[in-house]
Amino acid sequence: MLTYAKVLEVFQDYLEEDKSCEVLLSNRGYLVVDWESRSDTWVTAQICETPDFLLDVLRSCYEEYQSFLLSERGKRDLTDGEEQEIHRMGEGLASRCQPA
């Protein structure tokens, strides 16, 4: 069974690196907040009431972050191959969340 703890463990390194993404515990579940990098305002926030939804949200954030880095911080478009590789990287992390 997928758990919040496992999802957070697998994505821990990413969350430590990407300072614009933060996961907060609320009384309704985990809240994933995407902060504007140049200010103290948030861009998006999603409540994750299940571990599966937390996994989906963090995978999406991770893939967006990798795209940002690989595109030289948005200065160029990614190739199809690069986009596929980022998707594979996200799949890899997601698969590590599943129980053995």
Disulfide bonds with the S-S distance in Angstrom:
none
